[in-house]
Amino acid sequence: MKFNIFKIFLLGLGFFGVSVIWGVYNAFVPIYLSEKFGLAPALVGFFMTLDNIAALFIQPPVGAWSDRLRTPIGRRLPFVLIGAPIGALAFGLIPMAAILPLFVACTSTLILSMAFWRTPVVALMPDITPSQYRSQANGIINFMGGVGAIISFIGGGALYKLNPAFPFWMGSGLVVLAGLLVLAFIREPKVYEETGKLPGMIESLRQVLADKEKSAIRLFLAIFFWFLGFTAIEAFFTLYAKNHLGIGEADGARLLGHLSLFFVLFALVSGFVGGKVGRRVTIMAGITLLGAIILTIFFLPPAMLTTVITKLPVLGTIPVISLFLMVAGIAWAFININSLPMVVDMTTHARLGTYTGLYYLFSTLSAIVGPNVNGLVIQLSGNNYNMIMLIAPVFMAVAWWLMLGVRRGEAQKA
């Protein structure tokens, strides 16, 4: 097995499609819920966790299932073939839903179909990449995902001003295109590492908990806590921008695009840094930087955060908060790019899908808890949306402490 950059870029198209969908979803569905259907912040927070509740129950067992599946086109690609078109159709119908039950039906179909194919397409990366190149490969894939996020936030923000339905239709078209390209050009390995009956997701979790060395469970819990801080902010950022900073929701989405841009710019860099200096050290540096940036945003007044520094092509106006978000994007790249390679290098090739599923078990459980905790805190504080910037650094500090005890997961020599 060789490191094929071209194949990794093609595989990144699948993650590109996923990122476009969820970028638009996280930016604009809260606006629909709050303004079109009049839901309170706590209910908006709960609704924004429904995708993660579905993922919690679907993605881990689907990952284990894909380890065992054998078809003429492979063990991962059949999930893309089924899930991508259904998800694209449901996503395109969301802005056309005039009543809440229909809106819920569209979002529920989207959530189930996207959860069905995400873990298998991500598990393809370690399937086709040697251990020592997995941080670099994950950097390439997340580079593509970041491009998708930029398109969803910046392009979606511009399209939203023309017609609120346009960002959703853009997302549907791009995810269909991405899925077709992955199916057309990616070929899975035909020979699998067979080790008899493979343990499922529950049994694998039991083994992780029973491991005396504890590196795996500490890593999974660290993943839980850093996603707890990050996803909660992401889910409420457009409402934070509107209610605390006093700017429009479309401009709030554009600001998230600035974070995504620098995540993309440093995705490849952080993969190579993780490969050179070590994944754990790189992740801990990212956690420290991200926690400090978020805490600084909390203490600065809205008038300072929204002070315009300059104006750039494509990015538009650059206020002070954009600079903080750009650095946050760099820090998030250091964390996110190196975490999945650490997880999959704690297991064998035969169980890559199962451990990818466990990665999503902890990250999606975190994404369920995060928006609910923050939505409740916002409501209890009298709709003070700035509180999300105070809670997140606490979660980052816990993740940093957990990473201190991780001793495995670095790149393995060929």
Secondary structure, DSSP 4 states (H G I P E B T S, - for coil): ----HHHHHHHHHHHHHHHHHHHHHHHHHHHIIIIIS---HHHHHHHTTHHHHHHHHHHHHHHHHHHH---TT-SSHHHHHHHHHHHHHHHHHGGG--SHHHHHHHHHHHHHHHHHHHHHHHHHHHHHS-GGGHHHHHHHHHHHHHHHHHIIIIIHHHHHHH-TTHHHHHHHHHHHHHHHHHHHH----S-----SSPP-HHHHHHHHHH-TT-HHHHHHHHHHHHHHHHHHHHHHHHHHIIIII---HHHHHHHHHHHHHHHHHHHHHHHHHHHHH-HHHHHHHHHHHHHHHHHHHHHS-HHHHT-EEEEETTTEEEEHHHHHHHHHHHHHHHHHHHHHHHHHTTS-GGGHHHHHHHHHHHHHHHHHHHHHHHHHHHHHTTS-GGGHHHHHHHHHHHHHHHHTT----SPPP-
